[in-house]
Structure formats: structure tokens, C-alpha cells
Amino acid sequence: MDPAVIAELDDQIIYQATKDIFIGQKAKFRKLGPLLSDRVYESTSIASERFPDLFEPSTAQTAARSLLEAEATRSEQAALEDINNNITESETGDLSLFPVYLPFPIEHMLMEKLQKTLELACFDFGTRALPDIMRKRGWECPESVELNRWAELFGREGSMRGKIDKDLPKELLRSIASIRHTAVHRLRTNSAGLERFLTDAERLAGILGDTVYAKAISHLRSDAQSAFMELTQNKQFIQLQLEHSQEEIAKKRAELDQEEQEVLRCIAKEDEKYRMLAGDRLQNALERMEDKKIAVDREDAVFDGINGIETNIFYADDSDVDYADQFEDCDETWIP
């Protein structure tokens, strides 16, 4: 094998074994090596470029991730529709590796920040372009108007005519209102949903002509995308580790099953051998008992024959005596 390839594989193995000990505060106290010099421990993105095989998801994993993200998106959309129908309670299912979710406190903070930024952008736009409506409704500060109210106002027929250069699509306004609902009702949203909200928020700020807030949201979206990418790559890495471990476990399980079957076959043979031995012993005992019975029967037959002869002899002697007595008596009786 090419020495360069061997060196690359060695680096890959070293990275897998040490990726968790060169992060955090203690990382600064360790001696720098080639991998540390290349900064592969500082970012999963850098590591994925250096070792693409470690982070390349399998076809089955990619398909499963797509299905899970689609299902999560449908669930989140259904939750938003329930809110629009005055149903404010929602439940979330069990979390898995995919789809990707941020820790909920961070996710909620992001949605609150996005909602607040958009409300500021809308208020500044209203102050410039809709002063009469603002005065009539008593909207004196950004906090006095919720984001969904702005989406409702912008969606009214003719309300934005001549105020902006581009049209506001209804699906964009629905997404903006959903940002408020998601933040207020604390709905769980996956990374794909958060990216969609950030993109739509940046788009709205741009349409309203506020470059300051548009840039702020753009920076926020960029930071969020980096976090999502890092999290996704880490999840792919541990998913591959899981699949590898499951393959090893399945192989060991098959070997153990085969070993168990071999043990069962040996036990069955031993059991058959002992059953045959027990049967032979009992058969011998039964045969000996039968031989003894035959011998006893023969002895009884012999004894019965002897006894019969003796009995006949006895009876014969008695008969002679009786007859003699009778004859003797007769002689005595009839003497003239």
C-alpha cells in the first residue's frame, strides 16, 4: 500500500481515538502534534475535510434522515395549524439522532431573538411608511405590536401599495407569523425549520428596506448554519460509529448463536448416550428378573411334583391300613 495512504489512515485512526480529549479547557495543555497543528480538533468541518470517510453517511442513513426530517416538518406544520385554530397545546415525540435539533433553551433564545429583531424592523418600517396607521392604532413602540399583527397588516389588500418595491407573498407572511407562534408557544423546531425561518426573516427585512436588520439576521443565519452543520456532521459521525458497533454486535451475536447451537447439539448427544445407558441397565435388570422368575417357576413345578407323589403315597398307606382294620374288624365280628 502507498505509504501516503497508510499515513492518512493512521491519522484517521488517531483522530477517532483522541477527538474527545483535545477539546475544552485541557486541550491547551497538551503537546501539539501534526493533527493539532492542522486544527482538526477545533472544528468538525475541518475534520470532515481531512477525513471525509469518517463523516460520509451511508445511503440508508441518508434516506432515513430525509424521512425523519420530512415527518418532523409535517408535525411542526400541523402544530402551527393547530395554533392558528386556537389550539395552543402541543406534544413532541421521542427525539432521535435525526432530524437535527438544537438544545431547546438555545433554540428558544434564537426564535425570541429573531422575533424581536423582526418586530423592530417592522416598527421602523411602519414609522417611515405607515405613520397614520401607527398613530391610529396607538402603536408607539416595537413592544406594542406582535409580529403576527404586522404580518396581518402587510397582507391586507392595498395596504403596502407604493410602500415597497417588491410584493409580499402570502407564504412568506405565513412563515413570519409562524415565527411568533413558535417563539411564544415554545414549539420544537428542527434545524431545517429554523433555517427556513431565518431565510424568510432575512427576506422580509430586505423587502422592507432595512439593511441594518437584514444584515443582522444574515449574520445570525450564517452562525446558525455553521452550528447546524457542525451538529449534523457530529451526528453522522456517531451514527456511523453506532452502525459499526451494531454490525460487530450482530456478528458476535451470530457467533454466540452458532456456539449455543453447537453446545445444544453436544448436550443432545450426551443426553442420548445417558438415556441409552439407563435403558440398557434397566433392560438388563428386567432380563435378570425374568430369568429369576423362570427359575423360581421351575423350582415350584419340581416341588409341586414331589409333593404330589408324597401325598399319593401317604394316601395309599392310609388306605391299606384302613382296609386292614376293616378286614380285621370283620374277622372279629363274624367269628362263629
Sequence and secondary structure as in RCSB ss.txt:
>XXXX:A:sequence
MDPAVIAELDDQIIYQATKDIFIGQKAKFRKLGPLLSDRVYESTSIASERFPDLFEPSTAQTAARSLLEAEATRS
EQAALEDINNNITESETGDLSLFPVYLPFPIEHMLMEKLQKTLELACFDFGTRALPDIMRKRGWECPESVELNRW
AELFGREGSMRGKIDKDLPKELLRSIASIRHTAVHRLRTNSAGLERFLTDAERLAGILGDTVYAKAISHLRSDAQ
SAFMELTQNKQFIQLQLEHSQEEIAKKRAELDQEEQEVLRCIAKEDEKYRMLAGDRLQNALERMEDKKIAVDRED
AVFDGINGIETNIFYADDSDVDYADQFEDCDETWIP
>XXXX:A:secstr
  HHHHHHHHHHHHHHHHTTTSSSGGGGGS   HHHHTTTTT HHHHHHH HHHH   HHHHHHHHHHHHHHHHH
HHHHHHHHHTT          SSS    HHHHHHHHHHHHHHHHHHHHHHHHHH HHHHHHHT  SGGGS HHHH
HHHHTSTTTTTTT SS   HHHHHHHHHHHHHHHTT    HHHHHHHHHHHHHHHHHTT HHHHHHHHHHHHHHH
HHHHHHHHHHHHHHHHHHHHHHHHHHHHHHHHHHHHHHHHHHHHHHHHHHHHHHHHHHHHHHHHHHHHHHHHHHH
HHHHHHHHHHHHHHHHHHHHHHHHHHHHHHHHHT  
